[in-house]
Amino acid sequence: MKMLNSFLRRKQINYNKKKLLSEIEEVKSALDLARNNFEQVLDPELIDCYIYELNAAQLRYQSLLKTAKQAEN
């Protein structure tokens, strides 16, 4: 029983790491898209929109990196 619990725990940790890495990749893509949209936008009303998107993606990215670093310890 103890071996099974250990196996399941390792499996869960691996799943969480994969999920976290996947989320980081998604946020990196969102950052690139928001950055690109911001650089290309001509409509002044959309500038604020892309600034908010860029800031939100940056904060999410920083949060995920912090979580990943904590998981390594």
N, CA, C and O of each residue as an XYZ file, in Angstrom:
292
protein
N       0.831     -1.195      0.000
C       0.000      0.000      0.000
C       0.870      1.251      0.000
O       0.571      2.227     -0.688
N       1.942      1.215      0.771
C       2.830      2.364      0.859
C       3.487      2.642     -0.492
O       3.657      3.798     -0.877
N       3.859      1.567     -1.218
C       4.465      1.710     -2.531
C       3.486      2.320     -3.520
O       3.865      3.149     -4.347
N       2.239      1.915     -3.435
C       1.207      2.438     -4.316
C       1.000      3.929     -4.079
O       0.892      4.701     -5.032
N       0.945      4.335     -2.816
C       0.802      5.755     -2.481
C       1.975      6.561     -3.006
O       1.791      7.659     -3.532
N       3.169      6.030     -2.868
C       4.359      6.709     -3.365
C       4.305      6.855     -4.882
O       4.628      7.912     -5.423
N       3.895      5.789     -5.562
C       3.771      5.813     -7.017
C       2.737      6.852     -7.447
O       2.986      7.646     -8.355
N       1.588      6.842     -6.797
C       0.525      7.788     -7.146
C       0.953      9.226     -6.882
O       0.616     10.133     -7.643
N       1.685      9.424     -5.817
C       2.177     10.773     -5.491
C       3.141     11.266     -6.573
O       3.049     12.412     -7.014
N       4.072     10.393     -7.005
C       5.027     10.768     -8.062
C       4.295     11.049     -9.370
O       4.636     11.977    -10.103
N       3.297     10.243     -9.644
C       2.504     10.422    -10.863
C       1.778     11.778    -10.826
O       1.732     12.485    -11.832
N       1.221     12.130     -9.684
C       0.528     13.406     -9.521
C       1.504     14.565     -9.669
O       1.172     15.568    -10.300
N       2.699     14.449     -9.104
C       3.709     15.500     -9.207
C       4.121     15.683    -10.667
O       4.249     16.813    -11.138
N       4.328     14.578    -11.383
C       4.680     14.660    -12.800
C       3.574     15.326    -13.602
O       3.844     16.147    -14.479
N       2.327     14.973    -13.301
C       1.192     15.582    -13.982
C       1.159     17.080    -13.721
O       0.953     17.869    -14.644
N       1.360     17.479    -12.460
C       1.333     18.898    -12.101
C       2.450     19.664    -12.805
O       2.242     20.791    -13.255
N       3.639     19.054    -12.902
C       4.752     19.708    -13.593
C       4.440     19.900    -15.073
O       4.693     20.966    -15.636
N       3.890     18.863    -15.699
C       3.536     18.959    -17.114
C       2.476     20.029    -17.337
O       2.552     20.804    -18.291
N       1.493     20.064    -16.454
C       0.424     21.059    -16.565
C       0.992     22.465    -16.391
O       0.626     23.379    -17.129
N       1.868     22.636    -15.436
C       2.482     23.939    -15.189
C       3.312     24.383    -16.391
O       3.229     25.536    -16.815
N       4.105     23.477    -16.934
C       4.911     23.811    -18.121
C       4.017     24.160    -19.305
O       4.336     25.061    -20.081
N       2.924     23.465    -19.442
C       1.971     23.758    -20.509
C       1.365     25.152    -20.332
O       1.235     25.904    -21.297
N       0.999     25.488    -19.107
C       0.449     26.815    -18.821
C       1.473     27.909    -19.105
O       1.128     28.967    -19.632
N       2.732     27.652    -18.755
C       3.790     28.632    -19.018
C       3.921     28.864    -20.525
O       4.052     30.005    -20.967
N       3.886     27.804    -21.301
C       3.970     27.939    -22.760
C       2.778     28.724    -23.317
O       2.937     29.550    -24.216
N       1.589     28.460    -22.778
C       0.399     29.186    -23.220
C       0.523     30.675    -22.911
O       0.178     31.516    -23.740
N       1.013     30.996    -21.723
C       1.154     32.394    -21.329
C       2.239     33.076    -22.158
O       2.106     34.251    -22.501
N       3.310     32.353    -22.484
C       4.341     32.931    -23.348
C       3.758     33.286    -24.712
O       4.088     34.327    -25.279
N       2.895     32.425    -25.236
C       2.230     32.707    -26.509
C       1.300     33.916    -26.385
O       1.250     34.766    -27.274
N       0.573     33.980    -25.282
C      -0.325     35.117    -25.050
C       0.466     36.412    -24.925
O       0.032     37.461    -25.401
N       1.635     36.334    -24.277
C       2.509     37.511    -24.166
C       2.976     37.977    -25.539
O       2.937     39.168    -25.848
N       3.412     37.038    -26.348
C       3.865     37.379    -27.700
C       2.736     38.006    -28.510
O       2.943     38.998    -29.209
N       1.558     37.435    -28.415
C       0.412     37.945    -29.156
C       0.039     39.355    -28.678
O      -0.188     40.251    -29.490
N      -0.020     39.540    -27.369
C      -0.367     40.854    -26.819
C       0.679     41.899    -27.205
O       0.340     43.034    -27.542
N       1.944     41.508    -27.151
C       3.029     42.419    -27.538
C       2.906     42.794    -29.015
O       3.032     43.962    -29.382
N       2.662     41.800    -29.844
C       2.523     42.040    -31.277
C       1.308     42.928    -31.570
O       1.400     43.871    -32.356
N       0.178     42.623    -30.940
C      -1.023     43.441    -31.131
C      -0.789     44.881    -30.693
O      -1.212     45.819    -31.369
N      -0.120     45.051    -29.570
C       0.167     46.397    -29.064
C       1.043     47.172    -30.050
O       0.815     48.357    -30.295
N       2.027     46.507    -30.602
C       2.938     47.173    -31.539
C       2.254     47.520    -32.858
O       2.677     48.455    -33.538
N       1.214     46.792    -33.230
C       0.551     46.992    -34.517
C      -0.707     47.866    -34.453
O      -1.186     48.336    -35.486
N      -1.234     48.082    -33.269
C      -2.523     48.768    -33.143
C      -2.415     50.244    -33.528
O      -1.435     50.919    -33.213
N      -3.447     50.719    -34.215
C      -3.517     52.121    -34.614
C      -4.666     52.850    -33.921
O      -4.626     54.071    -33.764
N      -5.670     52.115    -33.512
C      -6.842     52.687    -32.856
C      -6.504     53.021    -31.400
O      -6.173     52.123    -30.626
N      -6.581     54.298    -31.019
C      -6.228     54.693    -29.637
C      -7.035     53.961    -28.563
O      -6.533     53.716    -27.466
N      -8.281     53.614    -28.878
C      -9.108     52.915    -27.892
C      -8.585     51.500    -27.637
O      -8.747     50.969    -26.538
N      -7.968     50.898    -28.632
C      -7.450     49.536    -28.468
C      -6.076     49.511    -27.795
O      -5.658     48.470    -27.287
N      -5.385     50.623    -27.785
C      -4.069     50.678    -27.139
C      -4.197     50.285    -25.671
O      -3.428     49.463    -25.173
N      -5.175     50.878    -24.980
C      -5.387     50.536    -23.564
C      -5.724     49.065    -23.398
O      -5.253     48.418    -22.462
N      -6.527     48.540    -24.293
C      -6.905     47.125    -24.238
C      -5.663     46.238    -24.287
O      -5.526     45.315    -23.485
N      -4.769     46.515    -25.218
C      -3.580     45.688    -25.364
C      -2.575     45.914    -24.234
O      -1.813     45.010    -23.889
N      -2.574     47.096    -23.669
C      -1.727     47.340    -22.494
C      -2.213     46.465    -21.336
O      -1.406     45.848    -20.640
N      -3.525     46.415    -21.133
C      -4.076     45.575    -20.063
C      -3.789     44.098    -20.320
O      -3.416     43.364    -19.405
N      -3.963     43.667    -21.571
C      -3.675     42.272    -21.913
C      -2.212     41.934    -21.658
O      -1.894     40.881    -21.106
N      -1.334     42.832    -22.062
C       0.106     42.623    -21.879
C       0.459     42.558    -20.400
O       1.207     41.677    -19.976
N      -0.072     43.479    -19.621
C       0.195     43.474    -18.176
C      -0.350     42.215    -17.504
O       0.315     41.624    -16.654
N      -1.553     41.806    -17.884
C      -2.147     40.602    -17.295
C      -1.312     39.372    -17.633
O      -1.067     38.531    -16.769
N      -0.879     39.266    -18.877
C      -0.070     38.115    -19.286
C       1.278     38.114    -18.566
O       1.774     37.059    -18.170
N       1.864     39.291    -18.398
C       3.150     39.373    -17.690
C       3.006     38.951    -16.234
O       3.855     38.233    -15.704
N       1.942     39.391    -15.593
C       1.719     39.005    -14.192
C       1.458     37.511    -14.067
O       1.948     36.865    -13.141
N       0.693     36.970    -14.992
C       0.419     35.528    -14.974
C       1.710     34.735    -15.175
O       1.948     33.737    -14.496
N       2.537     35.190    -16.114
C       3.817     34.537    -16.402
C       4.720     34.546    -15.163
O       5.310     33.528    -14.803
N       4.815     35.706    -14.524
C       5.640     35.813    -13.314
C       5.126     34.886    -12.217
O       5.911     34.251    -11.512
N       3.817     34.813    -12.078
C       3.215     33.947    -11.066
C       3.518     32.475    -11.348
O       3.847     31.719    -10.434
N       3.407     32.077    -12.601
C       3.691     30.683    -12.961
C       5.166     30.343    -12.760
O       5.496     29.248    -12.304
N       6.047     31.274    -13.099
C       7.474     31.026    -12.881
C       7.786     30.881    -11.398
O       8.588     30.034    -11.004
N       7.152     31.709    -10.584
C       7.344     31.621     -9.137
C       6.857     30.269     -8.618
O       7.513     29.647     -7.783
N       5.718     29.823     -9.109
C       5.181     28.524     -8.720
C       6.113     27.402     -9.141
O       6.330     26.455     -8.386
N       6.665     27.503    -10.345
C       7.590     26.484    -10.842
C       8.861     26.426    -10.001
O       9.367     25.343     -9.708
N       9.370     27.583     -9.615
C      10.581     27.619     -8.784
C      10.315     27.001     -7.409
O      11.152     26.275     -6.873
N       9.148     27.294     -6.853
C       8.789     26.743     -5.547
C       8.617     25.225     -5.625
O       8.930     24.512     -4.672
N       8.128     24.744     -6.741
C       7.916     23.308     -6.911
C       9.234     22.552     -7.008
O       9.296     21.371     -6.669
N      10.284     23.221     -7.467
C      11.588     22.588     -7.571
C      12.227     22.364     -6.213
O      13.055     21.467     -6.054
N      11.851     23.164     -5.247
C      12.453     23.061     -3.905
C      11.828     22.006     -3.068
O      12.231     21.808     -1.922
